[in-house]
Amino acid sequence: MAGPAQGWIRGGTAREVRKDLLRRGGDARMLVPQTMDLHDHAHLWYGYSTQHQKRHLALKRAMRLAFKVVSRATRGPVAPGLCVAFEKLA
């Protein structure tokens, strides 16, 4: 679904966003967070959700593990507040 004047694309899942990109022509691949020792979207969520908070770390570590398991099972990123970036392929 096209967004504001900038032509943004919005969707509920990374797969839906990619499908919308493909409908517009070309191909795109989802980028994986790799800076600041991040390995995937679950690590990204954990990093920003614990940045200024030292409470509930055990619960958030368990949630990060659950997100990783579901992400592998669905072959797509899973995390609250999911943000994804795609690279347009020629």
PEDALIN-V220758 format. One record per backbone hydrogen bond with DSSP energy under -0.5 kcal/mol. NH is the residue of the N-H (numbers start at 1). CO is the residue of the C=O. If there is no record, write none. Layout:
NH/CO  NH/CO
//
This chain:
3/8  7/4  10/1  17/13  18/14  19/15  20/16  21/17  22/18  23/19  24/20  24/21  25/22  27/89  29/87  31/85  38/35  44/40  45/41  46/42  47/43  48/44  49/45  50/46  53/50  57/54  60/56  61/57  62/58  63/59  64/60  65/61  66/62  67/63  68/64  69/65  70/66  71/67  72/68  73/69  74/70  75/71  76/71  82/79  85/31  87/29  88/86  89/27
//
